[in-house]
């Protein structure tokens, strides 16, 4: 290499290094500025909307500030705020109940406050539970998908408070899936449930505060039959500062506190939307539950990993990549068995067909193993339909196991909801 070429190379290297350093500084500055969740904004307001009021709080371990202080403890020690009761959704206010476990009424060991269960025989607060409360605060990190039960709890709390004339305050937090992606059809009458309580798409592209506003104003906050009269409450949303719609959670600068045991990372929240529906088919495909990659893989003892990857690669799905994986789950129906399959990665979440990814996997498996059709061999069909919000998807897909047969139906409500939900967006 002559001296001139060497000098040019050094200059290019220095320029590249400077540009890289500049990007790193910009990224670091963005993280340092970060997103301030509703609890921090409320604190900067001096808790003025709650001063002099008796406060109930619906929360779990994900309700924290950036210094990992619990909203429970923040409000309990806030001057002029009288926190009088806690309400526990699935997994409990301190996160000490595992997935599906019964949450019971108890006393919080830290504050001594009564804790009322909203996951068990009672899912909607009773009049006795709400006695003496002026305002009910909700602070839980959302997962961004219709089937996660925390938003169902929110709706039931809003309904109960409306009946009692109690204000509801939502402390807003980021949607980990961002604020642009919308996928999935509306549930239909007969399929409303605690894992599909509202007439919204499976991925709804709203923060929990925005969703609360939509449910309250549009009258979508109904019970599980879908035909009850809506109960509209007095709603206040304390918005975040610094969040915008194209942010995934990793862009916020906030720590991720698992809202439930099987969502240990914000990446798991992205993956949940892509595999959680498939996971309702018991004893069929392992999706990483019982292993270290919850919702991040598709596998089974009878699958050839290389063949499954090759089939999926042939679909050329945008924004997603696959790698082969071999693992042994430590719990569940595949515990101790060698499982083969694929792990998936999002290279461009906005472009990826997120919810349909699991249907493409089911299509690939059906092509490779025609004697192992999902709906002919699995159990849990009823819950699969409830999570989809209809049995139309299963019936149409199950005829040939081709995604093309459900594309129009699955995303048929997206544009209508995008128009409707646009009125309730708090962030650009």
C-alpha positions as CSV (number, residue, x, y, z in Angstrom):
1,X,0.0,0.0,0.0
2,X,1.5,3.4,-1.0
3,X,1.7,6.3,1.4
4,X,-1.2,8.2,-0.3
5,X,-3.6,5.2,-0.1
6,X,-2.5,4.7,3.5
7,X,-3.2,8.3,4.4
8,X,-6.6,8.2,2.8
9,X,-7.4,5.0,4.6
10,X,-6.4,6.5,7.9
11,X,-8.6,9.6,7.2
12,X,-11.6,7.4,6.4
13,X,-11.0,5.3,9.5
14,X,-10.8,8.5,11.6
15,X,-14.0,9.9,10.0
16,X,-15.8,6.6,10.5
17,X,-14.6,6.5,14.1
18,X,-15.8,10.1,14.6
19,X,-19.2,9.3,13.1
20,X,-19.5,6.2,15.2
21,X,-18.5,8.1,18.3
22,X,-21.1,10.8,17.4
23,X,-23.8,8.2,17.1
24,X,-22.8,6.7,20.4
25,X,-22.9,10.1,22.1
26,X,-26.3,10.8,20.6
27,X,-27.6,7.4,21.7
28,X,-26.2,7.9,25.2
29,X,-27.7,11.4,25.4
30,X,-31.1,10.0,24.4
31,X,-30.8,7.3,27.0
32,X,-29.7,9.8,29.6
33,X,-32.6,12.1,28.8
34,X,-34.8,9.0,28.6
35,X,-38.5,8.6,29.0
36,X,-40.2,9.6,32.2
37,X,-43.1,7.3,33.1
38,X,-46.3,8.7,34.6
39,X,-45.2,8.1,38.2
40,X,-42.2,10.3,37.7
41,X,-44.3,13.0,36.0
42,X,-46.8,12.8,38.9
43,X,-44.0,13.2,41.4
44,X,-42.7,16.3,39.6
45,X,-46.3,17.7,39.9
46,X,-45.9,17.3,43.6
47,X,-48.6,14.7,43.6
48,X,-51.1,17.6,43.4
49,X,-53.9,15.5,41.7
50,X,-53.9,13.1,44.7
51,X,-53.3,15.4,47.6
52,X,-56.0,15.2,50.2
53,X,-57.6,12.1,48.6
54,X,-57.9,8.6,49.7
55,X,-56.1,6.5,47.1
56,X,-56.4,2.9,45.9
57,X,-53.6,1.5,43.8
58,X,-53.6,-1.3,41.2
59,X,-50.0,-2.3,40.5
60,X,-47.4,-5.0,40.4
61,X,-43.6,-5.1,40.5
62,X,-43.4,-3.3,37.1
63,X,-44.8,-0.2,38.7
64,X,-41.5,1.6,39.5
65,X,-39.6,4.7,38.7
66,X,-36.2,4.7,36.9
67,X,-34.5,4.2,40.2
68,X,-36.5,1.1,40.8
69,X,-38.6,2.6,43.6
70,X,-42.0,1.0,43.8
71,X,-45.1,3.1,43.1
72,X,-46.5,1.5,46.2
73,X,-43.8,3.0,48.3
74,X,-43.6,6.3,46.4
75,X,-47.3,7.0,47.0
76,X,-47.3,5.6,50.5
77,X,-44.6,8.1,51.5
78,X,-45.8,11.0,49.3
79,X,-46.8,14.1,51.3
80,X,-50.5,14.8,51.4
81,X,-51.4,11.5,49.7
82,X,-53.4,9.0,51.7
83,X,-52.8,5.5,50.2
84,X,-55.4,3.3,51.8
85,X,-55.6,0.0,49.7
86,X,-53.7,-2.1,47.1
87,X,-55.3,-4.2,44.4
88,X,-53.4,-7.2,43.0
89,X,-53.8,-8.4,39.4
90,X,-52.5,-11.7,38.1
91,X,-49.2,-12.4,39.9
92,X,-50.0,-10.1,42.8
93,X,-48.9,-6.6,43.7
94,X,-45.4,-7.7,44.7
95,X,-45.1,-10.4,42.0
96,X,-45.1,-13.3,44.4
97,X,-47.7,-15.4,42.6
98,X,-46.6,-17.5,39.6
99,X,-48.5,-17.6,36.3
100,X,-52.1,-18.7,36.7
101,X,-51.7,-18.9,40.5
102,X,-54.5,-17.7,42.7
103,X,-54.0,-14.2,44.1
104,X,-55.6,-13.9,47.6
105,X,-56.6,-11.0,49.8
106,X,-53.8,-10.2,52.2
107,X,-51.8,-7.5,53.9
108,X,-48.8,-5.9,52.3
109,X,-45.8,-6.7,54.6
110,X,-44.0,-3.4,53.8
111,X,-46.8,-0.9,54.2
112,X,-49.3,-2.8,56.2
113,X,-52.0,-1.9,53.7
114,X,-54.8,-4.3,52.8
115,X,-54.3,-6.0,49.5
116,X,-57.4,-7.1,47.5
117,X,-57.2,-9.8,44.9
118,X,-58.4,-9.1,41.3
119,X,-57.3,-12.4,40.0
120,X,-59.3,-15.3,41.3
121,X,-63.0,-15.6,42.2
122,X,-63.2,-11.8,42.1
123,X,-61.8,-10.0,39.1
124,X,-63.9,-6.8,39.3
125,X,-63.6,-4.8,42.5
126,X,-66.6,-5.1,44.7
127,X,-68.4,-2.2,46.4
128,X,-66.9,-3.2,49.8
129,X,-63.3,-3.2,48.3
130,X,-63.9,0.3,47.0
131,X,-65.4,1.7,50.2
132,X,-63.6,4.9,51.3
133,X,-61.6,5.4,48.1
134,X,-61.7,8.7,46.3
135,X,-59.4,7.9,43.4
136,X,-58.1,4.6,42.0
137,X,-54.6,4.7,40.5
138,X,-53.4,2.2,37.9
139,X,-49.6,1.7,37.3
140,X,-48.6,-1.5,35.5
141,X,-46.2,-2.0,32.6
142,X,-48.3,-3.1,29.6
143,X,-47.2,-5.8,27.2
144,X,-49.1,-4.4,24.2
145,X,-51.2,-7.4,23.3
146,X,-55.0,-8.0,23.9
147,X,-54.6,-11.4,25.5
148,X,-52.4,-10.2,28.4
149,X,-54.8,-9.9,31.4
150,X,-53.6,-6.6,32.9
151,X,-55.7,-4.5,30.5
152,X,-58.7,-6.6,31.3
153,X,-58.2,-5.8,34.9
154,X,-57.9,-2.1,34.1
155,X,-61.3,-2.2,32.3
156,X,-63.0,-4.0,35.1
157,X,-61.5,-1.5,37.6
158,X,-62.8,1.4,35.4
159,X,-66.2,-0.1,35.2
160,X,-66.5,-0.7,39.0
161,X,-65.2,2.8,39.7
162,X,-67.7,4.3,37.3
163,X,-70.5,2.6,39.2
164,X,-69.3,4.1,42.4
165,X,-68.4,7.6,41.1
166,X,-64.7,7.0,41.8
167,X,-62.1,8.7,39.7
168,X,-59.5,6.5,37.9
169,X,-56.0,7.8,37.2
170,X,-53.7,5.9,34.8
171,X,-50.0,6.5,35.2
172,X,-48.8,6.0,31.6
173,X,-46.0,3.7,30.5
174,X,-44.5,2.8,27.2
175,X,-46.0,0.2,24.9
176,X,-43.1,-2.2,24.4
177,X,-44.2,-2.9,20.9
178,X,-44.1,0.7,19.9
179,X,-47.1,2.9,19.0
180,X,-47.5,2.2,15.3
181,X,-48.0,-1.5,14.8
182,X,-51.6,-2.8,14.7
183,X,-52.4,-6.4,13.9
184,X,-55.2,-8.9,14.3
185,X,-59.0,-8.9,14.1
186,X,-61.6,-7.8,16.6
187,X,-63.1,-10.4,18.9
188,X,-66.7,-11.4,18.1
189,X,-69.6,-12.0,20.5
190,X,-69.3,-15.4,22.1
191,X,-65.5,-15.1,22.3
192,X,-65.0,-12.2,24.8
193,X,-63.1,-13.4,27.8
194,X,-60.5,-12.3,30.3
195,X,-57.9,-12.8,27.6
196,X,-59.9,-10.8,25.0
197,X,-62.2,-8.4,26.7
198,X,-62.4,-5.6,24.2
199,X,-63.2,-5.0,20.6
200,X,-59.7,-4.1,19.7
201,X,-57.0,-5.8,17.5
202,X,-54.6,-8.3,19.0
203,X,-51.8,-5.7,18.7
204,X,-53.4,-2.3,19.3
205,X,-50.6,0.2,19.1
206,X,-51.6,2.3,22.1
207,X,-50.1,3.0,25.5
208,X,-52.2,1.9,28.4
209,X,-53.2,5.5,29.0
210,X,-54.3,5.9,25.4
211,X,-56.2,2.6,25.5
212,X,-58.0,3.6,28.7
213,X,-59.1,6.8,27.0
214,X,-60.4,4.9,24.0
215,X,-62.2,2.3,26.0
216,X,-63.8,5.0,28.2
217,X,-64.9,7.3,25.5
218,X,-66.0,4.8,22.9
219,X,-67.9,2.6,25.3
220,X,-65.8,-0.5,24.6
221,X,-65.3,-1.0,28.3
222,X,-67.9,-3.8,28.4
223,X,-68.0,-7.2,30.2
224,X,-67.1,-10.6,28.7
225,X,-70.4,-11.0,26.8
226,X,-69.8,-7.8,24.9
227,X,-73.4,-6.6,25.0
228,X,-73.6,-4.9,28.4
229,X,-74.0,-1.2,28.7
230,X,-70.6,0.5,29.0
231,X,-69.7,2.2,32.3
232,X,-67.7,5.4,31.8
233,X,-65.6,6.7,34.6
234,X,-64.0,10.0,35.4
235,X,-60.6,9.3,33.9
236,X,-57.3,11.1,34.3
237,X,-54.2,10.0,32.4
238,X,-50.8,11.2,33.6
239,X,-48.8,11.1,30.4
240,X,-45.2,10.1,30.0
241,X,-42.5,12.7,29.0
242,X,-40.2,11.9,26.1
243,X,-41.9,8.9,24.6
244,X,-42.8,8.8,20.9
245,X,-44.5,6.2,18.8
246,X,-41.6,4.7,16.9
247,X,-39.8,3.7,20.2
248,X,-39.5,0.1,21.2
249,X,-38.9,-0.4,24.9
250,X,-35.1,-0.7,24.5
251,X,-35.1,2.9,23.2
252,X,-36.7,4.4,26.3
253,X,-33.7,4.2,28.7
254,X,-36.0,2.7,31.3
255,X,-35.2,-0.5,33.2
256,X,-37.4,-3.4,32.3
257,X,-39.1,-5.0,35.3
258,X,-40.8,-8.2,34.4
259,X,-44.6,-7.7,34.6
260,X,-45.0,-11.4,34.8
261,X,-42.6,-14.4,35.2
262,X,-42.5,-15.4,31.5
263,X,-41.8,-11.8,30.3
264,X,-38.4,-11.4,31.8
265,X,-37.1,-9.0,29.1
266,X,-38.6,-6.4,26.8
267,X,-37.5,-8.7,24.0
268,X,-39.8,-11.4,25.4
269,X,-42.7,-9.0,25.1
270,X,-42.0,-8.6,21.4
271,X,-41.8,-12.4,21.0
272,X,-45.0,-13.0,23.0
273,X,-47.0,-11.3,20.3
274,X,-45.4,-13.7,17.7
275,X,-45.8,-17.0,19.6
276,X,-48.3,-16.7,22.4
277,X,-51.3,-17.6,20.4
278,X,-49.6,-20.8,19.2
279,X,-48.6,-21.5,22.8
280,X,-52.2,-22.0,23.7
281,X,-52.1,-25.3,21.7
282,X,-51.0,-27.6,24.6
283,X,-48.8,-30.5,23.9
284,X,-47.9,-29.4,20.4
285,X,-45.0,-26.9,19.9
286,X,-42.8,-25.7,22.7
287,X,-42.4,-22.0,22.5
288,X,-39.7,-21.7,25.2
289,X,-41.8,-21.8,28.3
290,X,-39.9,-23.9,30.7
291,X,-36.6,-22.9,29.1
292,X,-34.5,-19.8,29.1
293,X,-36.1,-18.3,26.0
294,X,-39.8,-17.8,26.8
295,X,-41.8,-17.1,23.6
296,X,-38.6,-16.9,21.6
297,X,-38.5,-20.4,20.0
298,X,-40.7,-23.0,18.2
299,X,-39.7,-26.6,18.7
300,X,-40.7,-30.2,19.4
301,X,-38.9,-33.5,19.9
302,X,-40.1,-34.8,16.5
303,X,-39.0,-31.7,14.5
304,X,-35.9,-31.6,12.3
305,X,-34.4,-28.2,13.0
306,X,-32.6,-27.8,9.7
307,X,-35.7,-28.7,7.7
308,X,-37.9,-26.3,9.6
309,X,-35.5,-23.5,9.2
310,X,-35.1,-24.1,5.5
311,X,-38.9,-24.1,5.0
312,X,-39.3,-20.9,7.0
313,X,-36.4,-19.3,5.1
314,X,-38.1,-20.1,1.8
315,X,-41.0,-17.8,2.8
316,X,-38.7,-14.7,2.8
317,X,-40.7,-13.1,5.6
318,X,-39.7,-9.4,6.0
319,X,-38.1,-8.2,9.2
320,X,-37.4,-11.7,10.8
321,X,-34.6,-14.2,10.8
322,X,-34.4,-17.8,12.0
323,X,-31.6,-20.0,13.4
324,X,-31.7,-23.7,14.4
325,X,-31.7,-24.5,18.0
326,X,-31.5,-27.7,20.1
327,X,-32.4,-27.5,23.8
328,X,-33.9,-29.4,26.8
329,X,-36.6,-27.6,28.7
330,X,-36.4,-28.0,32.4
331,X,-40.1,-27.9,33.0
332,X,-43.4,-28.6,31.2
333,X,-44.4,-31.4,29.0
334,X,-41.0,-31.5,27.2
335,X,-39.0,-31.4,30.4
336,X,-35.7,-33.3,30.0
337,X,-36.4,-34.1,26.3
338,X,-34.2,-32.9,23.4
339,X,-36.3,-30.4,21.5
340,X,-35.3,-29.2,18.0
341,X,-36.6,-26.2,16.2
342,X,-35.9,-22.5,15.4
343,X,-35.2,-19.4,17.4
344,X,-36.4,-16.2,15.8
345,X,-35.1,-12.7,15.7
346,X,-36.7,-9.4,14.6
347,X,-34.4,-7.4,12.3
348,X,-37.2,-4.9,11.6
349,X,-40.1,-5.1,13.9
350,X,-42.2,-2.6,12.0
351,X,-42.0,-4.6,8.8
352,X,-42.3,-8.1,10.3
353,X,-45.7,-9.9,10.2
354,X,-45.5,-10.3,14.0
355,X,-48.7,-12.1,14.9
356,X,-48.8,-14.1,11.7
357,X,-45.3,-15.5,12.4
358,X,-46.7,-18.3,14.5
359,X,-49.2,-19.2,11.7
360,X,-46.3,-19.3,9.2
361,X,-44.6,-21.7,11.6
362,X,-47.7,-23.9,11.8
363,X,-47.9,-23.8,8.0
364,X,-44.3,-24.9,7.8
365,X,-44.8,-27.7,10.3
366,X,-47.9,-28.9,8.5
367,X,-46.0,-29.1,5.2
368,X,-43.1,-31.0,6.7
369,X,-45.2,-33.2,9.0
370,X,-48.7,-33.6,7.4
371,X,-49.7,-36.2,10.0
372,X,-49.2,-33.7,12.8
373,X,-51.7,-30.9,12.0
374,X,-52.0,-28.6,14.9
375,X,-55.7,-28.7,15.4
376,X,-55.9,-32.4,14.9
377,X,-53.3,-33.3,17.5
378,X,-53.2,-30.5,20.1
379,X,-55.4,-29.7,23.1
380,X,-56.4,-26.2,24.2
381,X,-58.4,-25.4,21.1
382,X,-61.0,-23.4,23.1
383,X,-58.4,-21.1,24.6
384,X,-56.7,-20.7,21.2
385,X,-60.0,-19.4,19.8
386,X,-60.6,-17.1,22.8
387,X,-57.2,-15.6,22.3
388,X,-57.8,-15.1,18.6
389,X,-61.2,-13.7,19.5
390,X,-63.0,-16.0,17.1
391,X,-63.1,-19.5,15.8
392,X,-63.1,-18.3,12.2
393,X,-59.3,-18.1,12.0
394,X,-58.8,-21.7,13.2
395,X,-61.5,-23.1,10.9
396,X,-60.2,-21.3,7.8
397,X,-56.5,-21.9,8.5
398,X,-57.1,-25.6,9.5
399,X,-58.5,-26.5,6.1
400,X,-55.1,-26.3,4.3
401,X,-52.7,-24.8,6.9
402,X,-51.9,-21.9,4.6
403,X,-51.5,-18.3,5.9
404,X,-53.0,-16.9,2.7
405,X,-56.3,-18.3,3.7
406,X,-56.6,-16.1,6.8
407,X,-54.7,-12.9,5.7
408,X,-57.8,-10.9,4.9
409,X,-59.8,-11.9,7.9
410,X,-56.9,-11.6,10.4
411,X,-56.1,-8.0,9.4
412,X,-59.5,-7.0,8.2
413,X,-60.2,-4.6,11.1
414,X,-56.7,-2.9,11.3
415,X,-57.4,0.2,9.2
416,X,-60.8,0.9,10.9
417,X,-59.1,0.7,14.3
418,X,-56.2,2.8,13.2
419,X,-58.7,5.5,12.3
420,X,-60.6,5.2,15.5
421,X,-57.6,5.0,17.8
422,X,-55.9,8.0,16.2
423,X,-58.3,10.3,18.1
424,X,-56.9,9.0,21.4
425,X,-53.2,9.3,20.7
426,X,-51.3,11.3,23.3
427,X,-47.9,11.1,21.6
428,X,-46.5,11.7,18.1
